[in-house]
């Protein structure tokens, strides 16, 4: 078997995992990253800090594992972009994070093209995706160099190549979803017609070699973080779904080889390109999950995420929360929506507010799951879950109750790097099947709905009414 250094370069941190020849995690190294938040929806990262974190965590993990590395894999943030000099690799801008909303002005000027763009790309016209941010950078920061997603820049520093993978490209609003090729007419719409775009590689393709971690090591296993988790959790068949509870919460469901266009406000992307196949996935996003928990910590409601279950009230006092602290994503797509608490009284205590936030996260995920079922033409039968917040039994039970389906907890905290590692393993072992590359797993915990369907429906009706209030508040700003 193959020993893989799998690096998950994320929004809040970078994690490097060495996966040994048996598929077990031999070493882990992590580095925290702190995006900079500012007025007007600004969310930025220092590109040099991103690269430094990749190099530092990778080298630490290798040193701890003490194993020779056969291949390096990279999972990335997906929609984060920057401008840079292709001759030197020098950043020419900050990294504009997927949460950044400053490209709203770009989107507002293109509303007449929204339906056509959705038909070609499978995506909603929103500043969440790469192209509006790229256009904003060109109009407001620099016309020099190239402007790409962060993975292309990191891979250039590692290998000297100018490449992205099919799953990342499908998050750009510049890719024809059916052909999985760049669409020049879409680039023209975004005033990006003259831009040099990277080559689109398969996830199980060796794209080059790197000397960053000792010797010359092949680089493969390129994929967006959320699709990597979908792969790691064995969502190989159409209708299987997972939710990653990270900075945001991200529901993805495999649709097979059919690029289903959503009719319910979701988006469709390439799941991965591997073993000669290109399955697709439909997905919905919740902008604030762990970031809402950090917000509660900063306000003093909890000391850390580990305290969620001890601080949260056992029963609701009727307080409802729509934790739209960075707007509402699918299926509303209202970045101007704001967070809302409703139903508070003089008897409301911090524990009730903590519970309301957790139920609010679960309610948003349940709404996305319902939309997924509409687009698939059949209800989801279970939801696999990963990410740090799955350690909260309160949140996971609320998820099972409100979605009215079992929730299976992935047994590792490293779904994203393990998914990337599986693709890298496949690259070095072409005769291997994808399920063999991923390996088998059993849930670490299993949550069955405890609420009746009527109680869940009543809660969701009340919660949705509060969510509509949050949207209407956006209309007034």
C-alpha positions in Angstrom: 0.0 0.0 0.0 0.9 3.6 -0.4 2.0 6.1 2.3 0.3 9.5 1.7 0.9 13.0 3.0 -2.6 14.5 2.7 -2.9 18.2 3.3 -6.2 19.9 4.0 -5.8 23.6 3.5 -8.9 25.1 5.0 -10.4 28.4 6.1 -9.6 28.3 9.8 -6.5 26.1 9.6 -4.3 23.7 7.7 -4.1 20.0 8.7 -1.5 17.6 7.4 -2.1 13.9 7.9 0.2 11.0 7.1 -1.8 7.9 6.1 0.2 4.8 6.3 0.2 1.7 4.1 -2.7 0.2 6.0 -4.8 3.3 5.6 -4.4 4.3 9.3 -3.5 7.8 10.4 0.2 7.7 11.4 0.6 11.4 12.3 -1.2 14.7 12.3 0.0 18.3 12.4 -2.2 21.3 12.5 -1.8 25.1 12.2 -4.5 27.7 13.0 -5.3 30.4 10.5 -7.2 33.5 11.3 -9.0 35.2 8.4 -9.3 39.0 8.6 -12.8 40.3 8.8 -13.7 43.9 7.8 -16.5 46.2 6.7 -18.4 45.5 3.5 -18.2 41.8 3.8 -14.4 41.6 3.7 -12.9 38.2 4.6 -9.3 37.8 3.7 -6.3 35.6 4.4 -2.6 36.2 3.9 -1.5 33.9 1.0 2.0 33.6 2.5 0.5 32.3 5.7 -1.5 29.7 3.7 1.7 28.5 2.0 3.7 28.6 5.2 1.0 26.5 7.0 1.1 23.9 4.2 4.9 23.5 4.4 5.1 23.6 8.1 2.3 21.1 8.9 3.5 18.8 6.1 7.0 18.7 7.4 5.9 18.2 11.0 3.6 15.4 10.1 6.3 13.6 8.2 8.8 14.0 11.0 6.3 12.6 13.5 5.3 9.7 11.3 8.9 8.7 10.5 7.7 7.1 7.2 8.9 7.6 3.7 6.2 9.4 1.7 5.1 8.0 -1.6 2.7 10.8 -2.7 1.4 14.2 -1.5 -2.3 15.1 -1.8 -4.0 18.5 -1.4 -7.6 19.4 -0.6 -8.5 23.0 -0.9 -11.0 25.7 0.2 -12.7 25.6 -3.2 -13.7 29.2 -3.9 -11.0 31.3 -2.3 -9.0 33.3 -4.9 -6.0 35.6 -5.3 -3.9 37.4 -7.9 -0.3 36.3 -8.3 2.8 36.6 -10.5 3.2 33.4 -12.5 6.9 34.1 -13.1 7.8 34.4 -9.4 4.8 33.0 -7.5 4.6 36.3 -5.6 1.1 37.1 -4.3 -0.3 40.4 -5.8 -3.3 40.4 -3.6 -4.7 39.0 -0.4 -6.6 35.7 -0.6 -10.3 36.6 -0.9 -12.0 33.9 1.1 -15.2 32.1 -0.1 -17.1 34.0 2.7 -16.1 37.4 1.4 -19.2 39.4 0.1 -17.5 42.4 -1.6 -18.2 41.0 -5.1 -22.0 41.6 -4.5 -21.7 44.6 -6.8 -20.3 42.3 -9.6 -23.3 39.9 -9.1 -25.8 42.7 -9.0 -24.8 43.9 -12.5 -25.2 40.4 -14.0 -28.7 39.4 -12.8 -30.0 39.3 -16.3 -27.6 36.4 -17.0 -28.4 34.4 -13.9 -30.6 31.7 -15.5 -28.2 31.2 -18.4 -25.3 30.9 -16.0 -27.1 28.4 -13.9 -28.0 26.3 -16.9 -24.3 26.1 -18.0 -22.6 25.8 -14.7 -25.1 24.3 -12.3 -24.4 27.1 -9.8 -26.3 30.0 -8.5 -25.0 33.4 -9.5 -23.6 34.5 -6.1 -20.4 36.1 -4.8 -19.8 32.8 -2.9 -18.3 31.3 -6.0 -14.9 32.1 -7.6 -15.6 34.2 -10.7 -17.3 37.2 -9.1 -14.3 37.5 -6.7 -11.9 37.2 -9.6 -13.7 40.0 -11.4 -13.8 42.1 -8.2 -10.0 41.7 -7.8 -9.4 42.8 -11.4 -11.6 45.8 -11.0 -10.4 46.9 -7.6 -7.0 45.6 -6.8 -4.7 44.7 -9.7 -4.7 43.9 -13.4 -1.3 42.2 -13.2 -0.4 38.5 -13.1 -3.0 35.8 -13.0 -6.0 35.4 -10.8 -6.9 31.9 -9.7 -8.2 29.8 -6.8 -5.8 29.3 -4.0 -5.1 25.6 -4.9 -3.5 26.6 -8.2 -1.1 29.0 -6.4 -0.2 26.5 -3.8 0.4 23.8 -6.4 2.6 26.2 -8.4 4.8 26.7 -5.3 4.9 22.9 -4.7 5.4 21.7 -8.3 5.8 24.6 -10.7 2.7 23.5 -12.5 -0.3 25.7 -13.4 -3.2 23.4 -12.6 -6.5 22.9 -10.8 -8.8 19.9 -10.5 -12.2 19.3 -12.0 -14.1 19.6 -8.7 -12.5 23.0 -7.9 -13.0 24.3 -11.4 -16.7 23.4 -11.1 -17.1 25.9 -8.2 -16.0 28.8 -10.4 -19.0 29.8 -12.5 -16.6 29.5 -15.5 -17.0 25.8 -16.2 -19.4 24.1 -18.5 -20.8 21.4 -16.2 -21.6 19.0 -19.0 -18.2 19.0 -20.8 -16.2 19.8 -17.7 -14.2 22.4 -19.7 -13.7 26.1 -19.3 -16.4 28.1 -21.1 -14.9 31.2 -22.9 -18.3 32.8 -23.2 -18.8 32.6 -19.4 -15.3 34.2 -18.9 -16.4 37.0 -21.2 -19.6 37.6 -19.1 -17.4 38.1 -16.1 -15.0 40.4 -17.9 -12.4 37.6 -17.6 -12.1 36.8 -21.2 -8.3 37.5 -21.4 -7.4 35.6 -18.3 -5.1 32.6 -18.3 -6.9 29.7 -16.7 -5.2 26.6 -15.2 -5.3 23.2 -16.8 -8.1 21.0 -15.4 -6.7 17.7 -14.0 -8.3 14.6 -12.7 -8.2 14.0 -9.0 -6.2 10.7 -9.4 -3.7 12.3 -11.8 -0.1 12.8 -10.9 0.3 16.5 -11.8 4.0 16.8 -11.0 6.5 16.4 -8.2 7.6 18.4 -5.2 10.8 18.8 -3.3 9.1 20.7 -0.5 9.0 17.7 1.8 12.3 16.0 1.0 13.4 14.3 -2.2 11.1 14.5 -5.2 7.6 13.2 -4.3 4.7 12.9 -6.8 1.7 15.2 -6.2 -1.8 13.9 -6.8 -5.2 13.7 -5.0 -6.4 17.2 -5.8 -10.0 17.9 -4.7 -12.2 20.5 -3.0 -12.5 19.9 0.7 -16.3 19.2 0.7 -16.1 16.7 -2.1 -13.1 15.0 -0.4 -15.3 14.4 2.6 -18.1 13.0 0.4 -15.6 10.6 -1.0 -14.1 9.6 2.3 -17.6 8.9 3.7 -18.2 6.4 0.9 -21.0 8.3 -0.8 -20.4 6.5 -4.1 -24.0 5.9 -5.1 -26.6 8.3 -6.2 -28.7 9.5 -3.3 -26.1 9.0 -0.6 -25.3 12.2 1.3 -23.1 13.8 4.0 -22.9 17.0 5.9 -19.6 18.5 7.1 -20.0 20.6 10.2 -17.0 23.0 9.9 -16.7 26.8 9.7 -20.0 26.4 7.8 -22.1 23.3 7.3 -22.1 21.7 3.8 -24.6 19.1 2.6 -23.6 17.1 -0.5 -25.4 14.3 -2.2 -24.1 12.1 -5.0 -26.2 12.3 -8.1 -24.3 9.7 -10.1 -23.1 10.6 -13.6 -26.1 13.0 -14.2 -25.4 16.7 -13.6 -28.8 17.4 -12.1 -29.8 21.1 -12.3 -31.5 22.1 -9.1 -35.0 23.5 -9.1 -34.9 24.3 -5.3 -32.1 26.7 -4.9 -29.2 24.3 -4.6 -26.1 23.9 -6.7 -24.5 21.1 -8.7 -20.8 20.5 -9.0 -18.3 17.8 -10.1 -17.9 15.4 -7.1 -14.6 14.1 -8.4 -12.9 12.9 -11.5 -11.2 9.6 -10.9 -10.9 6.1 -12.3 -12.1 7.4 -15.7 -15.5 8.6 -14.2 -16.9 12.0 -13.4 -19.8 11.7 -10.9 -21.6 14.8 -9.8 -23.0 16.1 -6.6 -25.8 18.5 -5.5 -25.1 20.6 -2.5 -26.3 23.3 -0.2 -24.4 25.5 2.1 -24.9 27.0 5.6 -22.5 29.9 6.0 -22.1 29.8 9.8 -21.8 26.6 11.9 -18.5 26.5 13.8 -18.2 30.2 13.2 -21.5 30.7 15.0 -20.1 28.7 17.9 -16.9 30.8 18.0 -19.2 33.9 18.0 -21.0 32.5 21.1 -17.5 31.8 22.7 -16.4 35.4 22.0 -19.5 36.7 23.7 -18.9 34.6 26.7 -21.8 32.2 26.4 -19.4 29.2 26.3 -15.7 28.8 27.1 -15.1 26.6 24.1 -16.9 24.3 21.7 -16.3 21.4 24.1 -18.8 23.0 26.5 -21.7 23.1 24.1 -23.5 20.0 25.6 -23.0 21.1 29.2 -24.1 24.7 28.7 -27.0 24.1 26.3 -30.4 23.9 27.9 -31.9 20.5 27.9 -35.2 21.8 26.7 -36.1 25.0 24.7 -37.9 27.8 26.3 -39.4 28.7 23.0 -36.4 30.8 21.8 -35.6 30.4 18.1 -32.4 31.5 16.4 -31.6 31.9 12.7 -27.7 32.2 13.0 -27.3 34.0 9.7 -24.2 35.8 10.9 -22.8 35.8 7.4 -26.1 35.8 5.6 -28.2 32.9 4.4 -27.0 30.6 1.6 -29.0 27.7 0.1 -31.9 27.7 -0.6 -32.5 31.4 0.2 -29.3 32.9 -1.3 -29.6 36.1 0.7 -26.2 37.3 1.8 -27.9 40.4 3.2 -29.9 38.4 5.8 -28.9 39.0 9.4 -29.0 36.8 12.5 -32.2 36.8 14.5 -33.4 35.6 17.9 -37.1 35.3 18.5 -39.3 34.2 21.4 -37.1 35.3 24.2 -38.6 36.3 27.6 -37.2 37.3 31.0 -36.7 33.7 31.8 -34.4 33.1 28.8 -30.9 32.1 30.0 -27.6 31.7 28.1 -28.2 28.0 27.9 -31.4 28.6 26.0 -29.6 30.9 23.5 -26.9 28.2 23.0 -29.5 25.6 22.4 -31.3 27.9 20.0 -28.2 28.5 18.0 -27.5 24.8 17.7 -31.1 24.1 16.7 -30.8 26.9 14.2 -27.8 25.3 12.5 -29.6 22.0 12.4 -32.8 23.6 11.0 -30.8 25.2 8.1 -29.2 21.8 7.3 -32.7 20.2 7.5 -34.0 22.7 5.0 -31.1 21.9 2.6 -31.8 18.2 3.0 -35.4 18.7 2.1 -34.3 20.7 -1.0 -31.9 17.9 -1.9 -34.7 15.4 -1.8 -36.8 17.5 -4.1 -34.0 17.6 -6.7 -33.2 13.9 -6.4 -36.9 13.0 -6.6 -36.7 10.8 -3.5 -36.1 11.5 0.2 -32.7 11.0 1.8 -32.8 7.9 4.0 -29.8 8.9 6.2 -27.2 11.6 6.6 -23.5 10.9 7.2 -21.7 13.6 9.2 -18.2 14.7 9.9 -16.4 17.8 11.3 -15.6 19.1 14.7 -19.1 20.0 15.7 -20.2 16.3 15.4 -18.7 16.0 18.9 -21.8 17.9 20.2 -24.5 15.3 20.9 -26.9 18.1 21.4 -26.4 19.4 17.8 -26.4 15.9 16.3 -29.6 14.9 18.1 -31.2 18.1 16.9 -30.0 17.3 13.4 -31.6 13.9 13.5 -34.8 15.3 15.0 -35.3 18.2 12.6 -34.2 16.3 9.4 -36.2 13.3 10.5 -33.6 10.8 9.5 -30.7 8.9 11.1 -27.4 10.7 11.4 -24.2 8.5 11.1 -21.0 10.1 12.5 -17.9 9.4 10.5 -15.3 7.8 12.9 -12.4 10.1 12.0 -11.9 13.8 12.5 -10.0 13.8 9.2 -12.6 13.1 6.5 -11.2 15.7 4.1 -7.6 14.7 4.1 -8.6 11.0 4.0 -10.7 11.6 0.9 -7.7 13.4 -0.8 -5.4 10.5 0.3 -7.8 8.0 -1.3 -7.4 9.8 -4.7 -3.7 9.9 -4.3 -3.5 6.2 -3.5 -5.6 5.6 -6.7 -3.1 7.6 -8.7 -0.2 5.4 -7.7 -2.3 2.2 -8.0 -4.4 2.5 -11.2 -5.8 -1.1 -10.9 -7.4 -0.2 -7.6 -11.1 0.6 -7.4 -12.3 3.7 -5.6 -14.0 1.8 -2.8 -10.8 -0.1 -2.3 -8.8 3.2 -2.2 -11.2 4.6 0.4 -11.6 1.5 2.6 -14.4 0.5 4.8 -15.6 2.3 8.0 -18.3 2.0 10.7 -20.1 5.0 12.3 -18.6 6.2 15.6 -22.1 7.2 16.8 -25.6 6.9 15.4 -28.4 9.3 16.2 -32.1 8.3 15.5 -34.9 10.9 15.5 -36.5 11.2 19.0 -39.0 13.8 17.9 -42.2 12.9 16.2 -42.6 14.0 12.6 -45.4 16.4 13.7 -43.1 18.0 16.4 -40.3 18.4 13.8 -42.7 19.9 11.3 -44.1 22.4 13.8 -40.6 23.5 14.9 -39.5 23.9 11.3 -42.6 25.9 10.4 -42.0 28.3 13.3 -38.3 28.5 12.5 -38.8 29.2 8.8 -41.1 32.1 9.7 -38.3 33.6 11.7 -35.9 33.0 8.8 -38.2 34.9 6.5 -38.1 37.7 8.9 -34.3 37.7 8.6 -34.7 37.9 4.9 -37.1 40.8 5.1 -34.7 42.7 7.3 -32.2 42.4 4.5 -34.7 43.9 2.2 -34.8 47.0 4.4 -31.0 47.6 4.3 
